[in-house]
Amino acid sequence: MGKGIELKQLDDYLWEIPKSGAMRVPGRIYASAELMVDIEKDEAPQQVANVACLPGIVGYSLAMPDIHWGYGFAIGGVAAFDLDEGIISPGGVGYDINCGVRLMRAGLERREIEPCLEDLVGALFTQIPAGVGSSGKVKLKAKEFERMLTQGARWAVGQGYGDSSDLDHVEEQGCMTGANPEQVSKKAYERGLDQLGTLGSGNHFVEIGYVDEVYDERAAQVFGLRRDGVTVTIHTGSRGFGHQVCEDFIRTFKAAVDRYGIRLPDWQLCCAPILSKEGQAYLEAMACAINFGFANRQMIGEWVRRAFQQVLKQSPRRLDLQVVYEVAHNIAKIERHQVGKKQKEVCVHRKGATRAFPAGHPEVPEDYRAVGQPVLIPGDMGRYSYVLAGAPGAMEQTFGSTCHGAGRLLSRSQAKKQIDVRRVLEEMSSRGIRLMARGRRTIAEEVPAAYKDVSLVVETVHRAGISTKVARLRPLGVIKG
C-alpha cells in the first residue's frame, strides 16, 4: 500500500494514520475491516497523509469508507482549514465541481409504474440529453449565462423549470453566494454554454426506483418516503464548465505555490492561501460552477416531471413529484464548526463526501429539523441506494460530513477489460431493471462489479454515528450517458 503508511485501528469502524514527518495533524479513515482490505490496495491512504501536511489544516485529515484514489485528495476525502492560515485546493474539491444528487419522490406506488416502465425510461432518455460532450436543449447568450452563474437553481425556477418550493430542499437553497463570472475563463464559458440541462457520462445517471426497506419510520415519514413509493434520483454536476474552472485554477495554483512558500508532498495538492488574491478568485469561480450544477439538476428535475406526465397521462398534482433533498459532494464551503474548545469558521473541503448536518442544525430545512438533513448515498445501478439522516457524531467527528456513494473497486479501464457487458445487461434484465445508455462503453465502466457494496459503506457511517439509516431504494429503470 502506498509508501508504507502506518494504520492504527481505534475501533471497529475507525483507523488512524499517526502524525509523522511533515504531517500537521493525524489522518483518520472510517472503514470496517472488510472495507479496509480494498482501501489498502491503492494510494488513497497515502493521499490522506499528504493532505495532513497542508498549511492551516485543523482537526484531522479525514476519509470516508468509500475512499479511493483521486487527483490530489482521495475521493472520499474531507479536510477543514483555518481561514487565516489555511489554504484552498482545487484537488480538494475535484474536477466535477458540485457533482451532487437530487432525490425526488412521487405520489405513486411501484405497481402503478411497472406496466409502463419501459416507456418511462424511454421518455427520460428522450427528454434529457446525456453523454460525453452532450449539448442541452437550452442555448443561452453570454449575459443570460452569467445570470445563471450567479443565481443557480433560482435562475432555473425563474425560467419555468420547477417551482420555488423545490429550493427549500436544496443545499444552499440552490444558490451559492459570492459567485463572480469575471473570474471564469473564456474557455470555461465555451465549454458550458450549451451543456446546461445535460446529464453527462461516467457515473452520472437518472434512476427510477422505489423504497424497499425502511429503517427509521419517523424520519422516513418526515422525508415523505414510504414502502413501495416511487423515487427518482438524479446524479450529475457542472459538466465541462466545472471541469474547466478546476483545470484553469490548477494551472494558477501551481504557479502560486512557490510564491507563497508552500511545500507540498504532491504537486496535485497545489493550493493558495484562502485569503490570497488567487484563493479568493478560485472561491468566486468555484461558486459559479456550483451554481451551474444546481441549475443543471433543477432543469433535469423538471424534465423528469414532464416525462412522467407524458407517459402516465396524469396531472402534476396526482403525480406529486417533489424534491426530497439535493446535496453536493464536490465542494468547499466556509462553515462554522467546533475546533478544539472554540467555535470558528473554517473552509471545509468535501471531495466525494456529503454534508450530514444533524437534527436541530439551523441549516437543515425547517420541516426536517426534528430528524436531521437527508443524506443521499447512491449505490450502483444493479443493487440499491440509501437515504440516511445527518447525526450529531458528524459535527463532533467529521465537520458535518459523511460518505457520498459506494466507491470504486475497479478503475474504468479495468472494468472495460474485465466485464462482459452482454452478461451484465442480461442480469439486470432478469432483475426487472430497464437500462438505457448512449454506449456500451459507459455500461462496462459502471457495472455493479466495478463498485464496492454500498451497504458496507452505509453500515460503517451508521455504526460510526456520523449518519443514520432511514431507507433503502431499489432501482427499476436507469438512464446513463
N, C-alpha and C positions, 0 to 999 in steps of 0.2 A: 504493500500500500504506500503510495506517495513516496515520501522521503523518510519513512520510519517514524511516523507520528505516534507518540505515546497516547494511549487512551485508557482512562481510569473510569471504571464503572461506578457510578454514585448510587444508583438504584436500578430497578428493573427496566426503566424507560429513559434513563439519563446517563450520558457519558461525558467526561471532561477531558479536554486537552490541557494539561497543566501549563501555566505560563513559563516560557523559556526563551532564551535568545532575545530577539527583538520584539517579542510579543509584549504588548502593554497590558493586556487582560487575558484571562484564560479563555479557551473555547469550550462550547457546550453543544452536544448533539443529542437531540431527542430521538431515541430509537429503541426498539426491542432487540434482544439478542439475535433473533431471526433476521430482522432487517439489517442489522449491523454487518452480517456476513457479506451482503452485497455492497453496502456502503464502503467497506474497507477495500473493495476491489478497484476503485478508481482514485483520482486525485482530490476528490471533494474534501476529505478531512484536512489535507494539506492547505486547501483554499480557506477553510475555516481558520486555521492557524495564521495564514497570511493576512487575512482581514484584521486579525487581532493586533497586527503591527501598525495599523494606520493611525495617524495623529488624531487625538481627541476622542477616540472610541471610549465608551463608558460601559460598565457592567461586564458583559461577555460578548464575544463573537459567537453568534448562535446559528444553529442549523436545525431545520425541521426534519421529520422522518422520511420525507420524500426527496431528500437531498441527493443531488448528483452533480457531476462536473458541469461548470458553466464558464462563461467568459469573466475572468477576474474573480468575482464572488461565485461560490457554488449556487446552483439553482436550489432554492430552499433555504437561502441564507438571510439572516436578519442581523442588522447592526445599527446601533444608535450612537450619534456623535454630538459632543458638546458644541453649542453654536459658536462660542468664541474661539475655541482651539481646534475644532474638528473640521473634517473635510466632507466634500460631496463627490461621489464617484459614479460615472455612468455605468461602470461594471457592476455596481451595487443595485442598479435599477433594471438593467437589461436592455436589449435592443428593441423589444416589442413593448415600449412604454405603455403603461395602463392596459396591458393584456388583462382581461378580467372576465368575470362570469355574471350573467344575469339569469335568475330563476324566475319563471312565471308559473302560475297555477291557474287551471281552468275550472269552471263550474261544471265539469263533465267527469264521468267515470270511464274507466278503461274500456268497458264493454260497449260504450257508445261510439268509440272511435275505431275499434278494431276492424269492423267490416270495411271501413274506407281508409285504412291506414296507408295503403299503397298510394292512393290519390293524395292524401295529406302530405306524404313525403315528397311526392312529385310536385305538388304545388309550392312547397317550401323551396325545392330545388330550382323551380322556375322563377319564383319571386326574388330570391336572394342571390346576387352574384357571388361566386365563390371561386377560389383557386389563385395560383401564383399570378400576380400582375393583373388580377381581375379589375374591371372598370365598373363603377357604380352607375345607377340609373339617374343619379343627380349630378349635374355639371354646374359647378359654382364659378362665378367670376371672382377675381382676386379679393375684392373688398368684402364680398359676402363670405368667402372662405375665412378671412380674418375675423369677421364677426363670430363665426362658428368656433374659431380657435380660442376666443375669449369667453364665450358663453356656454360651450359644451352642449350637454343634453337639453339645456334650456332653449338654446337656439333651435334644436330639432323639434321640440314641442311647439315653439312659435311658428314653425313651418308646417304644422299639422301632423307631425309624427308622434302620435300618442297624446297623453293628457298630462297636465301639470301635476296631477296626483301621483303619477309614476315616480316623480322625482323625490317624493317623500321617503322612498325605499331604495335610494341610490346613495352610495358613499359620496360624501361631499355634496349631496343633492345634485349630482351630475355636473358640477362646475367647480373647477379648481381655480382659486383666486391667484392673482399675480401673473397671469399669462401675458406675455408680451411678444406679439408676432414679429416685432423688429429684430428679435434675437434668432429668428428662424431663417435658414439659408434658402436661396433661390431653388436649389436642388430639392430640398425638402418639400417646398411648395409644388414643384413639378411632379414629384412622386405622389403627393397626396391629393392633388386637385380633383382627380377622377376616381378616387378609391373610397370615398365616403359611402357608407351603406353596403360594404362588402365584407365577406367572411374571411377571405384569405385561405391559406393552405396549412399544411403541417397538422398540428394537434387542434386546430380550430374547428368548431362544429356547431350545428344546431341539432338538438336531440329532443324528440318527443318521448316522454316516459310516463311512469306512474309511481305512486307511493306504494311500496310493497311491504314496508315494515315501519312501525312507529315505536320509538324507544321512550320518548317523553311526550305523553299525551297533552300535557298542559302547554308546552312550548309549541307543539305541532298545531294545536288549535289556535294559538295566538298568531302563528305564521300562515294560517289558512290551509294547512295540509291535512289530508285525511286519507285513510287506506283506500287504494284503488283510484284515488283522484289523479287526473291527468296533469302533467307538468311539461314545461318546455324550458330547456337550458340552452343559453347562448354563450359561447366561448370565443371571443375574438378580441383584438386590440386596436392599436393605432396604425397598423399596416405599414406601408413603405414610408409614410410620413414620420412615424416614431422611430423607425429604423434609421432614417437619415439624420434625424436630430441626434441620436446616440452616436452615429458614425462621425458627425461633424465635431462633437464635443470630445470624443476620444482623441481626435487629432489636436484639438485645442489644449486639452489637459496634459497630453504627453509633453507639449512644449512648456506648460506651466509648472510641471513637477520640479525641474531644475531651478526655475525662477524663485520658487518658494522654499527650496532646500528640503524637499520631501524625499525621504529614502524609501524605496519600495522593494519588497521581496519578489514582486512580479509586475512587469510593465502593464499587464492587463488591469491592474488596480489603479491606473493613472487617475489623478484626482486634483482638486484645488481646494484651498480653504473655503468654507461655506461663505464667509464674509468678503471674500475677494471679488474683484470685478468678474473674473471667469466663473466663479462659483455662483454668483447671483445671476449671471447671464444664462447658465445652464438651468437653474431653477425656473427662470421665466420661460425658456424654450421648452423645458420638460412639461410645464403646466399647459402649454399649447398642445403638446402631444397627448397629455392626459385628457384634455377636453375633446380632442379628436376621438379618442377611444370611447368616451361617454356618449358623444353624439352618434358614433357608429352603432353602438349597441342599442341606443334608443330608436334609431331608424329601423334596424333589423327587427326589433321587438314589434314595431308597428306592422312590418310586412308579415310577421308571424300571425298577427291578428287577422290580417286581410286574407292570408292563405286559409286559415280555419274557417272564416266566413264564406269564402268561395266554395270550399268543399262541403261543409256541413250545412250550408244554407240556413244558418241560424243568426239571430240578431246579436250584436255585441253584448247586450245585456244578458242574454241566455248563455253565451259562451263564457262571459265573465273572466276573460284572460287578464289577470292582474299581476303586477310585479311583486314577487315576494321580497326579493332583495337583489342588489347588484354590488359586487365588491371587486376592487382592483387587487392584482397580485404582482405587478411590476411597477414599483412606485417609491418615491422618497418624500416624506412629509414632516413638517415641523409639528410636533405634538408635545404635550405636557405629560411627563412620567416621573415616577419616583426614582431618583438616583441617589443611592446611599440613604441618608436621612432627610434629603431635600426633594421637593417637587421642583422640576426645572424643565425648560423647553429644550428638546433635543431634535436632531434630524434623524428620523428612523428610515433606514433603507430596508425595503422588503422586496426581495428578488425571488419570485416563485414562492411567495409567502403571503398570507392573507391576514387582514386585520380581524381581531377577535375580541371586541370590547364587551365587557360583562353587563349584567343587569345593573340598572341604576346609572350607567355612564351617560353623561349629557349628550354625547354624540350618537347614541343609539336612538332610532326613531321612537317617538313618544309612545306609539301603540305597541312597541316591542320592549319597552324599557323594563318591564317587570321580569322578563325572561332572558334578555341579552340580545346582542346583534346576531342575526342569522349568518352562519359561516357556510360557504358553498364549496364542496370538495368533489369535483368531477373525477370519476374513475376512467376506465377505458370503455370503448364503445360496445363491448360484448358482455360486461358484467353488471356493475352498479356504481352509483354515485351516492353521496351523503349530504344531508343538511345537519349542521351542528349549531350550537349556540356558544357565543363567547362566554368565558368563565373567569372568575376572579384570579385564578392562577396565571392567566396570560398577563395581567397587569403586574403581578408580582414577579414573574419569571422572564417574560419574553417581550417586553414593551408592547403588550397588547396584540401579539401575533401568534399565528398557528400555521399549519401546513396549507398547501393550495391544490394538491391533487395526488395522484398515485406515485409519480416519479418514474423515470425511465429505467428499465433494466438493460435494454439493448439500444445502441445508437441507431439512428435512422439507416445508416449504411449497413450495419449488422443485420437489422430487421429485413432489409431488402434482399440480403444474401441468404438468410436462413428461413424465410417464411414462404409457404405455399399459399398464395393469395386465393386460389380457387377453393382450397380446403377451408380457409377461413370464412369465405363467403357462404359455403355450404353449411358450416357450423352455425353461423349467425342466423341463416335462414331457418335451420332446424329449431332454433330457439324462438322463432317468430319475430326476429329483428329485421326490419327493412333498412337497407343501406343504399344510398346513392352518393357517388363521388365523381369528381372530374377525371380521375385517372386511377389505374391500378397501383401506380407508384405510391400514391398517398395512402391507399389501403395497406400496402405492405409495411410502410413506415409506422402506421398507427394501430396495428393489430393488438389485441389484448396481451399476447405473449411478450410484447415489447415493453410492457409496464409492470411495475410491482402490483400486487394485490392491494387495492386501495383500502380494503377492510383492515389490513395490518397497520397501515399508516394511521387511519382514523382511530383504531383502538389505542395506539400509542398516545396520541394527543388527548384522547378521552381519559386514559389512565393517568396521564401526567397532570391532568387538571387544567389544561390551557384552553380546551373547548370540549363541550359535551354533546354526545349523540342525541339527535332529535328524530331523524327519519332516514330511511334508505329509499333510493329511487332506482327503478329498473328501466332500461331502455326498450323502446318499441320501434322507433324509427330514427335514423341518423342521416344527416347530410354533411358532406365534407367537401373541401376544395379539391 
